[in-house]
Amino acid sequence: NLAQFSETRQELIAQLLVAGQTQLFENWDTPGVNDEAKDAFLTSLEKINTNYPGGLSAYISNAQILLAQAKESKNPFEGLSPEQPDNVNLSEFGDKYDHYETLGLQQFEKTAIVLVAGGLGERLGYNGIKLDIAVETLESTSYLEHYASSIKAMEARMTNPRLLPFIIMVSQDTGPKTLKTLESNNYFGLQKEQVFILQQELVPAISDNNGSLALKKTYELILKPHGHGDIHMLLYTSGLAEKLANKGIEHFVFIQDTNGQVINALPAALGVSLEKEYDFNSIAVNRIPGEAVGALAKLVGPKGELTLNVEYNQLDPLLRDTVSPEGDVPNAQGFSMFPGNINILCIRLTSYVRILKESQGIIAEFVNPKYADASKTTFKKPTRLETMMQDLPKLFGPGEKVGVTIFAREWSFSANKNNIVDAAAKYQAGSPPESSATAEDHFYMAGRSKLQEAGMTVNAADNELILGVPFQLGPKVILRPSFAMTLAEVRNKVSGGSISDQASLILDGRDIHLEGLELSGSTALIIKACDGAKVTVKGPFNNEGFTLVKLSEEERSPESTVPEYLKIRAYKFENSGAQIYEFNEPGEYTVEN
Ligand code: UGB
């Protein structure tokens, strides 16, 4: 009895019945019984129908097509052979690196940052949003704060200053907490109007090859995440990509939630995109065989070629069928044949906006059902359509240029994805641990490399194993983005000096200059200067700074009040007397011991 529902609801039900979805309604109670539950069910169907381009009918027909292909077990890369992609290798510093940083710096005012942060981080096992986790624990800066202050630093370096748009994709799981963090921290100094939150929605699970939507109960669908590729759909449906293009933005840089190292690579990556006129520039690192990172390859076939990410689960079979019968094995240097995709993507807006319009932002959906029988007619559990943001080039024609920029691994990529136990196992197996501890370690490593590049003597400490995960004890160096965004800037501000293997240094401010600074023992020095405060730091310092203390089993237990971001590292730093100099008024200052 449809008459009891509004016309739009009647229409939706009719469409679903035409699409073969009788199971959604066949166990309904008679009118008057459970009407509230029916109402809630129809509301959820309406919501999904509105969010997915083309509505639920399109989702179901896309599913039917993809499931038919999956049943045939078609190798997605059949007939294609992988070759090295067009690339610019920036894995070492030097004139070439500086050249691209200079170019990239000039592009900041035509750039927007897109952060995909809808993932739950189940592998990490953190009870909260990953953006709230501290990327370093000397000052406990969260990932979100680190990204926001990097954006502020980019704005400060624009010739024609403007607000740099910051787009954050959240999900039902991460949205409310992300907003709360932003609001309770005054958007970390950003203007509210430059931050755009887009929420990805869950999609219905599918229980068979006909695309039947799966039910949890009579009046409730099973819903699942649709993947990070949703960002393209949301940038299309919200009109934001086109709007920002019309306002003069030329590049979007896509970043992940817990890879703080991205900021080191960002200026040079943008420079490469600009000079090489890449429509799609994938940032890459040397890949370790078998690791959960896709490989970037130029796939060449009779009809042409396309540079694409081959996701880690598809790589080995492709290599075996083509260029490497042994599969995904290490080369002489211990790396995979092809560079590893780290999902930092630099996309040119002119082509992007056009492709979004043509595709409605639905980028290369795929389905990965686990079949329960050899005839592939039943599933072990309901599946769903998924998308990955790095698949955009699948929609490119011969006119679009795809390239890869290779950076030194830990300089550009050290994600925080795994809990301690899994991270230690990965380390044992020779794979990158990608844990909270290693992400923090590499954060300091980048600071050390910058000082070294500027000519300071940096004495490196040994690695300590903390519950089987390696951590280099120092020196711990944080050069905030406010201090420098490029290596040239660091060189201009640092002259000579030395830092001992246990020391710590934090510099936060645009006009701080080190002249022969010497930090010995476990000395810690923290300098913070507001805009307009010129600070010259000289000579030797000697104090009791930060010491690493391992957490006991009790402190790591769920009952302990130790903050969770420390528990997932199994250590904390104790401060016994770091010297802090803070300048909140413009002026000229000298800091000497
Ligand atoms: N994410 C979302 O925003 N929404 C989602 O629905 C899912 C994720 P994962 P994955 O660089 O280490 C990718 O789960 O998918 C966000 C690449 O495919 O950590 O296993 C999430 O919040 C792979 O080629 O990654 O693997 C996070 O910010 C390789 O590049 C981001 O998407 C690998 O990342 C990544 O999510 C890597």
Residues whose N, C-alpha, C, O or C-beta is under 5 A from the ligand:
A	BS01	UGB	V116 A117 G118 G119 M169 P225 H226 G227 H228 Q256 D257 A292 V293 G294 N341 I342 N343
